[in-house]
């Protein structure tokens, strides 16, 4: 399948956009000149616009994976625009685009390269856009800008699907199919009235969406794939005809002169409703008005003394309970003799009382930590509190010295002990203080606390990972330091057993060859052999190896699973001195995923680290056959 050569779509997009907006600027200048000459409105109908268009569509290359390239193609479609105001409209549109697709880079396959994969493609794009007209509705030449969002359907042709199925054995492409995703469009245009109801329209628009997958693999698979990364950028330049629907604008009839202004209205003083309390700000508002619409001035008085500013609003904070007298004198700025007074109004202020907490309770008062899966990890927190008439509504806040609280701004909340941190192998307990703070509308608060006991069984300890060089299962000298100096000495205390969890990286081979009986070699999983070699370093009991009993060691291997965070134990750092390594055994931070995790678990306990999938005892025969690995 062939695709036509492409041009530089982004350069073309910038050029076309520049030309479009230069046209818009010229249209704006022409309209401004026309307005200055006294003929600023042609008054043409354009309440509804029906637009059929065609043009070119260009897309920029996406350089992710093998590279996705949508070739230069054509577009056609229609738009319906409704202009509810003189400068704003809503546009509904459909675009049909033909842009064939090809991958840019050859496809690695074993020890050869496959040619790039190409296929025919059609795009169906449905969108809704707000449209902003740069001149009021009714002008003969109308520039506009727009942006919008819609759904884009990237649909390979039937011929492309048939081809993809026929070459599936080579390209792994049988899944080729339609992709649908969101897409943005943005740009501008220019409309020309040829007559009252017909005209021309040109548009330049950008296109932005996620890169479609076309049903192909999103990861390297030995064939064609399109990564789930990057975005598709495109551009359209279109020309079309427009049908304008609506009626010509008819100027309104002249209005009679307004009647003379009526007297000022004193209105009322509002804002004194509800409880008025000492220490709480009181905001009053004058509803005075002037039917003539003149600017008014306001002179407020509190207990007979001038107070406040020239504003219809007046605020003050009483520092004591009792009665307060307020009035306001309103005047017309243009005619100060026009004056009216509202008030005096008597305000009765009440005394303030702090909020009270009657009780704070926790049920149950004793919990366990997250490692005790059969225990209780949550407790209900509850309290009883009241506020004075001047305190208003109360807000609530629960806090704890450790752990977490859900729904912590409610009077009834839930404490969770799962996030408490416990270290060391021994059983432990902690006392957590839960505090309820209530705050009234004045910002005054009161607090009361209760206590929760959290117990925890013995814990596991993670040591640094033993790191291996690529495709190698040999434990290097740095790894032996971790196993012998750091792990074996702690196992000998009797408090711990040890669990080894082996991994390999995605770029390593799955298996390794090991020597067997009578010189015969066999293959075993690379990660399994790393676990066995690490166990042999701990248990061989000869040479430089440790003498840990086999029953105290368990192993697991999980392939390329890297869900646990690597904690590489590298020599030559501030925590661990450098070690002299054999050729090919030195490792760096880049080898962090080629590892064996080392866990100390309480002796005889049931707690296992989350990265352990299938804990196994040591195969005694295999360990003895290894001896002390060099």
Protein Blocks (a to p, Z undefined) as FASTA:
>chain_A
ZZdddddfklmmmmmmmmmmmmmmmmmmmmmmmmmnopabgopaffbccddddddddddd
dfehjbpaddddddddddddddfbfkbccdddddddddddddfbdcdehjaccddddddd
ddddddddddddfbdehiabdcddddddddddddddfklmmmmmmmmmmnopmlgccddd
ddddddddddddfblmbccddddddddddddeklpafbdehiacdddedjdddddddddd
dddeddddddddddddddddddddebjaehiecjddehiacddddfbdcfklpacddddd
eehiaedjddfbdcdddfbecddddddddddfklmmlccdedjdddddddddddddfbdc
dddfbdcdfklmmbcfbdcddddddddfklopaddddddfbdcdehklbfbdcddfklpc
cedjbdcddddddddddddfkopacdddddddddddddddddddddddehiabdcfklmm
mmmmmmmmmmmnopaccdddddddfkbcfbdcdddeehiacdddfklmmmmmmmmmmmno
pajbccbdfklpccddehjafkbccddddehiaklccddddehiaccfklmmmccddddd
dehiabdcfklmbdcdddfklmmmnmpaZZ
